[in-house]
């Protein structure tokens, strides 16, 4: 392929997030792999089928029993599970300076997902993680009628080992707690421990991708946006973890203005509209087949980066340029006929 630089000008830039700006693929795949195990499907199949698409669409497909009024909680829970996978190694595992206990004290921002039933309304970010985390533990329907008992179990998961043993003993001694509930609690705790051990074993931390920092710094404020298939919890969590400030226009999957997610062009069309530009005069950076197709459908110029897929898997999706990563692209603000434009140079 020719190495002659190609140049063109646009009004604004629309970035995908994961796989384009950040790399949290390991954590995302671990979270979807867990969903696959919970529903008895092949993890490889579920991971491949979900990449680049909104969690709400994926959960609707693979967990059709989730009711519409429960979906927002389910999505947030799932995305916080991703972030837990991303943080566990360095906060609780071999990467931790103090090798802290897996279960953090109550109130800590690093606490493990708790056992909140899917149909309940979470009282905090910590408790909201449960519905996704529990997965196969959704049979704990008796807890829904026992909020005080559930609270004690959830608290148990966020305590140190010594404190947890005390609370667990009190649960055993509770005369109002049925034998079935006790057994369900034990099983839930055993599954929690197994899941925690898996989470801390591998470094799945979020990373910024090559060339991203330089690219963002080269684009004037108000001239770029993020349009991602991730909901707000995950999107903002990923970007802030690698030092990217989410731009004022950040279109996430839970934006109620969206009628459809990628591969539909809606996220990019909305992002361009919010910036005040025609999508046809914008540049889209994408990494996934569904995202590339969305960018092309929006009418924008599309640069595909080979950061999550091999070139062969994305070269037939319609991208105008395909590069290894953003190190192969340069942006220079220029004035054309008295108007600010962004001149891009691409080395394929």
N, C-alpha and C positions, 0 to 999 in steps of 0.2 A: 504494500500500500504506500502511496506517495507520502513523503514527509514534508511537502511544500505547505507552509502555513496558509490557512484560510482565514479571511477576515470578513466581518459583517458588523452592522450596528443594530442595536435594539433600544427600546425605551426603558425596559425594566427586566428583572430576573426573578424567576419563580423556582425555588428550590424544593425538591422532595427532601425528606429528612433522613430516615434510617437507610443506610446503604449509600447515601449521597453525601450528607454532611457528617453523619455519625455512623459508627459501627457498633450496633448492639445486637447483631445477628445471633451471636451465641446465646444471649439471654432470651431473645425472642423465640429461638428454636427450642430452647429448654422448656420455656413456658408452654409452647404448643405441643411439645413432646409429652409434657405432663397431661395436657388435655387429652391427647391421643390415648394415653394409658388409661385415663379415667373412663373413657368411653369405649375402650376395647378395640381401638383402631391402630393401624400401622403408623408409628410416629413419622417415618419418612414420607408417607403419603400425605398426612395432615400438614406437615411442615411445608411441603412443596405446594400444596393447594392454597395455603393461607398467605404466602409471601406477597407483600405489596398491596394487600387488601385490608379494608377496615376490620377491626376486631368485631364490630357489631355484625357485619356481614358473615364473617367466619363463624362466630358463635351461633348465629341463626342457622347456619348450615349444619354445623356439627353438634349443636345442642338445641334441637328444635323444640324441646320441652320448655325452654326459658320463655316466660311470658313477657309480653311487650312492656308492661309496667316494671318489670324486674331488670330489663336490659341495661339501663344506664348504670345500675349498681354492679351488674355482672361485668360490664366493660371496664369500669374503674378497678374492680377487683382483679381482673385479669391483668391489666396494665401495671398495677402495683406489684403483682407477682413477677412480672418481667423485671421491674426495678429491683425487687428483692434478689432475684437470680443475679442481676448485674452487680449488686453490692455485697453479697454474702461472703465471697472469698476474702475480700479485703477488710470487711468489718467483723467477721466472725471466724474466718478460716485461717489458712497458713499466711495470708497476706496481712493479717491484723497484727499491729504492733504488740498489743497486749493479749492477743489471742482470746478475745472476750467470749463469754458464754454465747451460745447460739441464740438463746432466748434472752432478749434484752429486758431491762426493768420497765415496768409500766410507764408510759409517757415518753419513752425514748423514740426518736424518729427512725431508729433502725430496727424496730421491733418486728418480729415475725408475724406473718398473716395470722389472724385469729379465726376462731370458728363461728363466724356469723352466718346464720342460715340465709340462703339466697333470697328469700322473700322478705326478710326484715330490712329495716332501714338502719344503716350503720351510724353509730354515734360518733365515730371519728374516722380519720384516714386509716388508722390501724385496723379497726374492726371491719372496715369496708372491704378489705382484701379477701375475706373469707370465702365468698361464694365461688370464686375461681380457684382459690387454693384448695378448698375442701374437695371439689370435684366429686370423687367417689364417696365422700362422706355426707352427701346430701340426704342420706337416709335418716339423718338425725332429726326427723320431723317432730319428735316429741319435745325437742328443745324449744320449738316455737311457742309451745304452751307454757314453757317454764323459763321466762326471761331471767329470773334471778339465778337459776341453775346455770343457764348459758353464760351469764356474765362471769360466774365463778370459773367456768371452764376456760373462757377466753382469757381471763386474768391469769390463770395458771400457765398459759402458753407464753406469757410475757414476763415471767418471773425467773429469778435465778433458780438453779437446781434445788438448793436447800429450801427456799421459800415455796417452790412448787411442790415439793414432797409434803410439806405441811398442809397446803391447800388440798392436795390430792387425798390426804388422809381425812380431811374434814369432809370431802365429798363422799368418801366411803362411809363415814359415820352418819351422814345425813339420812335420817329415817324417812324423809319425804322422797328421797331419790330411789327410784325403782331399780331392781337388779338389771333390767334391760338397759336403762340409762347409764348405769355404771359401766356395763360392758361396752356400750357404744362409746363412752368417754375414753376408756382404756384403748379401744381400737383406734379412735381418733388421734390420741396422743402417740400411739405407736407409729401410725402413718405420718404424723407430723415429724417425728424424730427421723424417720427414714428420708423424708423429703428434705429436711434440713441438712442432713449429712450429704445428700446428693448436691444440694445447692452450694455448700461451702467447698466442695472438693475441687472445683475447676474455676479458674479465673475467667469470668464472663463480663468483666467490667466494660463500660461504654468507652469508646475511643473516638477521637476526632480523626477524620480521614485526611490523607495527604492533599495539600494545596487548599484546603477549605478555609483555614484562618486567613491566609493571604488573599483569597478570593473575596471573602466577606469584607475585609478591610479596604479593598479596592473599589467597592461599590458605594456610591453616596447613599446616605440615609434617605428613606422614602422611595428608593428605587429597587428594593428587593423584598420578597415575601417568602414564607414557607407554606407549602400546601402538602400536608402529610396524611397518610392513612391511619396514623396514630391519633388517639383521643388526647385531650389536653394533659391528663396526668402523665402519660408516657412521653408525649412530645416535649413538654416543658422539662420533665425530669431528665430526659436524655441530653437535651441541649445544654442545660445548666451544668450538668455533670462534666462536660468537656469545655466549659468556659464560653459557650455561645449564648449571647443574650437573645432570647426569642424576639424577633422583630415585631413591631406593632401589628402588622398584618401577618398573623399566623393562623392559617385555616386548618383546623383539626377535624377529625372524623366525627366528633360529636357536635359540630356546628349545625344548629337546627336549620340554617338556610340552605344546606345541601340537600338536594333531592336524591343524589346518588354519589357513590364513591368511585375511585379508580377501578376499572379502566374507563369509566365515563369521564368526560373532561371537566365536570362540574367544579372540583376543587381548584383547578387552575383558572378556570373562568372567573370564579368568585374572587380568588386572590388578585387577579389582574384588575377586576372591577374595583376592589377595595383600594388598590394602589392608585386608581384613576387612569389606567392605561388599557388599550385594546390588547387582548391576549395575542392577537396576530403580530403585534409589535414587541412581544416579549420573548425571552429565552427561558426554556425549561431545562433544568438539570435533573436527570432521573437515572435510576439503576435497575429497576425491575421491569419485566415485560408489561405488566398491567399499567405501571406508571408511565412508561414510554408511550404506550398506546393512548393514554389519557392526554399526555402532552401534545402528541400529534393531532388528536381529535380536537384539541382546543384551538388549533391553528398556529400555535407558537413554533418557533425554531427549537429543536430538541437536541441536546447533547446527552448522549448516554455514556455513563461511566461504568467500566468493568470492575466494579469494586465488590459486587456480590454475586455476579453471574459471569460465566465465561462468555467471550464475545459471540461464540456460535449460538448461544441461547437468546441473545438479544439483537443480533444483527438484522433480523427480518421483521422487527417491530415498527420500523418506519422512522427511526431516529435519523436526523440529518448529519450528525457527526457521532462517532464512537471513539472514545479515548480511554486510556488506562485509568486515569484519575484526574483530578482538577489541576494537578501540576502541569498538565499538558494544555491548559487554557489560561489566557491572560485577559484581564479587563482593564481598559483605559477610558476614563470619562473624557469625552471630546465635545466640542461645540460644532454643530452642523446647522447652518442657516440660522444662527442665533439661538438654537435650542440645544440643551444638554442631551447627549446620547451616550450610550455605552458601546465602545468599540471592542469587539472580542477577536482575539487571535487564537486559532485552534491549530495545534500540531497533532495530527492523527497518527 
